[in-house]
Amino acid sequence: EGNEPGDSAKITYSELLHKVCQFANVLRSQGVKKGDRISIYMPMILELVVAMLACARVGALHSIVFAGFSADSLCERILDCGCSLVIT
């Protein structure tokens, strides 16, 4: 369910697994490995869930920064946790 009343999508577990595995491979191709820290800067959409689960699949730690934060707030969070990658 999205933020708007009529905003929704349906996905099967199999489709979700496929998307998560694809994105986990993208993360690995970018050099992400177990223990790396990643910031995710996205609104509440399906791709946010895919990114979170892909980070878990690779073994990377993730920090979610919602899209309402200012650029300065985002910068502080990225620097504080020592992120090696930002997903937007």
Rosetta constraint file for C-alpha pairs under 8 A:
AtomPair CA 1 CA 7 HARMONIC 6.20 0.50
AtomPair CA 1 CA 8 HARMONIC 4.46 0.50
AtomPair CA 1 CA 9 HARMONIC 6.71 0.50
AtomPair CA 2 CA 6 HARMONIC 7.79 0.50
AtomPair CA 2 CA 7 HARMONIC 4.89 0.50
AtomPair CA 2 CA 8 HARMONIC 5.46 0.50
AtomPair CA 2 CA 44 HARMONIC 6.74 0.50
AtomPair CA 2 CA 45 HARMONIC 6.86 0.50
AtomPair CA 3 CA 7 HARMONIC 6.78 0.50
AtomPair CA 3 CA 44 HARMONIC 7.35 0.50
AtomPair CA 11 CA 15 HARMONIC 6.18 0.50
AtomPair CA 11 CA 16 HARMONIC 6.53 0.50
AtomPair CA 12 CA 16 HARMONIC 6.18 0.50
AtomPair CA 13 CA 17 HARMONIC 6.03 0.50
AtomPair CA 14 CA 18 HARMONIC 6.21 0.50
AtomPair CA 15 CA 19 HARMONIC 6.29 0.50
AtomPair CA 16 CA 20 HARMONIC 6.08 0.50
AtomPair CA 16 CA 50 HARMONIC 7.27 0.50
AtomPair CA 17 CA 21 HARMONIC 6.05 0.50
AtomPair CA 18 CA 22 HARMONIC 6.18 0.50
AtomPair CA 19 CA 23 HARMONIC 6.21 0.50
AtomPair CA 19 CA 50 HARMONIC 6.62 0.50
AtomPair CA 20 CA 24 HARMONIC 5.99 0.50
AtomPair CA 20 CA 50 HARMONIC 5.23 0.50
AtomPair CA 20 CA 51 HARMONIC 7.12 0.50
AtomPair CA 20 CA 53 HARMONIC 6.28 0.50
AtomPair CA 20 CA 54 HARMONIC 5.06 0.50
AtomPair CA 21 CA 25 HARMONIC 6.23 0.50
AtomPair CA 21 CA 54 HARMONIC 6.66 0.50
AtomPair CA 21 CA 57 HARMONIC 7.91 0.50
AtomPair CA 22 CA 26 HARMONIC 6.48 0.50
AtomPair CA 23 CA 27 HARMONIC 6.25 0.50
AtomPair CA 23 CA 50 HARMONIC 7.37 0.50
AtomPair CA 23 CA 51 HARMONIC 6.92 0.50
AtomPair CA 23 CA 54 HARMONIC 5.95 0.50
AtomPair CA 24 CA 28 HARMONIC 6.23 0.50
AtomPair CA 24 CA 54 HARMONIC 4.63 0.50
AtomPair CA 24 CA 55 HARMONIC 6.73 0.50
AtomPair CA 24 CA 57 HARMONIC 6.65 0.50
AtomPair CA 24 CA 58 HARMONIC 6.20 0.50
AtomPair CA 25 CA 29 HARMONIC 6.11 0.50
AtomPair CA 26 CA 30 HARMONIC 6.38 0.50
AtomPair CA 27 CA 31 HARMONIC 6.62 0.50
AtomPair CA 27 CA 32 HARMONIC 5.43 0.50
AtomPair CA 27 CA 54 HARMONIC 7.87 0.50
AtomPair CA 27 CA 55 HARMONIC 7.82 0.50
AtomPair CA 27 CA 58 HARMONIC 7.80 0.50
AtomPair CA 28 CA 32 HARMONIC 4.99 0.50
AtomPair CA 28 CA 33 HARMONIC 6.59 0.50
AtomPair CA 28 CA 58 HARMONIC 7.43 0.50
AtomPair CA 32 CA 36 HARMONIC 6.35 0.50
AtomPair CA 32 CA 58 HARMONIC 7.63 0.50
AtomPair CA 32 CA 60 HARMONIC 7.28 0.50
AtomPair CA 33 CA 58 HARMONIC 6.32 0.50
AtomPair CA 33 CA 59 HARMONIC 6.71 0.50
AtomPair CA 33 CA 60 HARMONIC 6.31 0.50
AtomPair CA 34 CA 58 HARMONIC 5.97 0.50
AtomPair CA 34 CA 59 HARMONIC 4.23 0.50
AtomPair CA 34 CA 60 HARMONIC 4.93 0.50
AtomPair CA 35 CA 59 HARMONIC 6.07 0.50
AtomPair CA 35 CA 60 HARMONIC 4.90 0.50
AtomPair CA 35 CA 61 HARMONIC 6.21 0.50
AtomPair CA 36 CA 59 HARMONIC 7.73 0.50
AtomPair CA 36 CA 60 HARMONIC 4.85 0.50
AtomPair CA 36 CA 61 HARMONIC 6.09 0.50
AtomPair CA 36 CA 83 HARMONIC 7.38 0.50
AtomPair CA 36 CA 84 HARMONIC 6.77 0.50
AtomPair CA 37 CA 60 HARMONIC 5.83 0.50
AtomPair CA 37 CA 61 HARMONIC 4.79 0.50
AtomPair CA 37 CA 62 HARMONIC 5.78 0.50
AtomPair CA 37 CA 63 HARMONIC 7.64 0.50
AtomPair CA 37 CA 81 HARMONIC 7.13 0.50
AtomPair CA 37 CA 82 HARMONIC 6.74 0.50
AtomPair CA 37 CA 83 HARMONIC 4.74 0.50
AtomPair CA 37 CA 84 HARMONIC 5.97 0.50
AtomPair CA 37 CA 85 HARMONIC 7.25 0.50
AtomPair CA 38 CA 55 HARMONIC 7.87 0.50
AtomPair CA 38 CA 60 HARMONIC 6.97 0.50
AtomPair CA 38 CA 61 HARMONIC 6.14 0.50
AtomPair CA 38 CA 62 HARMONIC 4.76 0.50
AtomPair CA 38 CA 63 HARMONIC 6.26 0.50
AtomPair CA 38 CA 83 HARMONIC 5.02 0.50
AtomPair CA 38 CA 84 HARMONIC 5.99 0.50
AtomPair CA 38 CA 85 HARMONIC 5.02 0.50
AtomPair CA 38 CA 86 HARMONIC 5.82 0.50
AtomPair CA 38 CA 87 HARMONIC 7.45 0.50
AtomPair CA 39 CA 62 HARMONIC 5.64 0.50
AtomPair CA 39 CA 63 HARMONIC 4.76 0.50
AtomPair CA 39 CA 64 HARMONIC 5.85 0.50
AtomPair CA 39 CA 65 HARMONIC 6.90 0.50
AtomPair CA 39 CA 78 HARMONIC 6.56 0.50
AtomPair CA 39 CA 83 HARMONIC 6.26 0.50
AtomPair CA 39 CA 85 HARMONIC 6.42 0.50
AtomPair CA 39 CA 86 HARMONIC 4.73 0.50
AtomPair CA 39 CA 87 HARMONIC 6.23 0.50
AtomPair CA 40 CA 48 HARMONIC 7.55 0.50
AtomPair CA 40 CA 51 HARMONIC 7.58 0.50
AtomPair CA 40 CA 52 HARMONIC 7.90 0.50
AtomPair CA 40 CA 62 HARMONIC 6.88 0.50
AtomPair CA 40 CA 63 HARMONIC 6.07 0.50
AtomPair CA 40 CA 64 HARMONIC 4.79 0.50
AtomPair CA 40 CA 65 HARMONIC 5.96 0.50
AtomPair CA 40 CA 66 HARMONIC 7.99 0.50
AtomPair CA 40 CA 86 HARMONIC 5.75 0.50
AtomPair CA 40 CA 87 HARMONIC 4.71 0.50
AtomPair CA 40 CA 88 HARMONIC 6.17 0.50
AtomPair CA 41 CA 64 HARMONIC 6.20 0.50
AtomPair CA 41 CA 65 HARMONIC 4.92 0.50
AtomPair CA 41 CA 66 HARMONIC 5.72 0.50
AtomPair CA 41 CA 67 HARMONIC 6.03 0.50
AtomPair CA 41 CA 86 HARMONIC 7.01 0.50
AtomPair CA 41 CA 87 HARMONIC 5.96 0.50
AtomPair CA 41 CA 88 HARMONIC 4.89 0.50
AtomPair CA 42 CA 48 HARMONIC 6.27 0.50
AtomPair CA 42 CA 64 HARMONIC 7.86 0.50
AtomPair CA 42 CA 65 HARMONIC 7.13 0.50
AtomPair CA 42 CA 66 HARMONIC 5.83 0.50
AtomPair CA 42 CA 67 HARMONIC 5.50 0.50
AtomPair CA 42 CA 87 HARMONIC 7.60 0.50
AtomPair CA 42 CA 88 HARMONIC 5.42 0.50
AtomPair CA 43 CA 48 HARMONIC 7.23 0.50
AtomPair CA 43 CA 66 HARMONIC 5.94 0.50
AtomPair CA 43 CA 67 HARMONIC 5.34 0.50
AtomPair CA 44 CA 48 HARMONIC 6.44 0.50
AtomPair CA 44 CA 66 HARMONIC 7.94 0.50
AtomPair CA 45 CA 49 HARMONIC 7.28 0.50
AtomPair CA 46 CA 50 HARMONIC 6.47 0.50
AtomPair CA 47 CA 51 HARMONIC 6.03 0.50
AtomPair CA 48 CA 52 HARMONIC 6.22 0.50
AtomPair CA 49 CA 53 HARMONIC 6.17 0.50
AtomPair CA 50 CA 54 HARMONIC 5.99 0.50
AtomPair CA 51 CA 55 HARMONIC 6.19 0.50
AtomPair CA 51 CA 87 HARMONIC 7.87 0.50
AtomPair CA 52 CA 56 HARMONIC 6.42 0.50
AtomPair CA 52 CA 62 HARMONIC 6.83 0.50
AtomPair CA 53 CA 57 HARMONIC 6.10 0.50
AtomPair CA 54 CA 58 HARMONIC 6.27 0.50
AtomPair CA 55 CA 59 HARMONIC 6.04 0.50
AtomPair CA 55 CA 60 HARMONIC 4.99 0.50
AtomPair CA 55 CA 61 HARMONIC 6.56 0.50
AtomPair CA 55 CA 62 HARMONIC 6.55 0.50
AtomPair CA 56 CA 60 HARMONIC 5.87 0.50
AtomPair CA 56 CA 61 HARMONIC 6.99 0.50
AtomPair CA 56 CA 62 HARMONIC 7.99 0.50
AtomPair CA 65 CA 69 HARMONIC 7.18 0.50
AtomPair CA 65 CA 74 HARMONIC 6.91 0.50
AtomPair CA 65 CA 77 HARMONIC 7.91 0.50
AtomPair CA 69 CA 73 HARMONIC 5.94 0.50
AtomPair CA 69 CA 74 HARMONIC 6.34 0.50
AtomPair CA 70 CA 74 HARMONIC 6.22 0.50
AtomPair CA 71 CA 75 HARMONIC 6.11 0.50
AtomPair CA 72 CA 76 HARMONIC 6.23 0.50
AtomPair CA 73 CA 77 HARMONIC 6.32 0.50
AtomPair CA 74 CA 78 HARMONIC 6.23 0.50
AtomPair CA 75 CA 79 HARMONIC 6.17 0.50
AtomPair CA 76 CA 80 HARMONIC 5.93 0.50
AtomPair CA 77 CA 81 HARMONIC 6.31 0.50
AtomPair CA 78 CA 82 HARMONIC 6.04 0.50
AtomPair CA 78 CA 83 HARMONIC 5.57 0.50
AtomPair CA 78 CA 86 HARMONIC 7.99 0.50
AtomPair CA 79 CA 83 HARMONIC 6.80 0.50
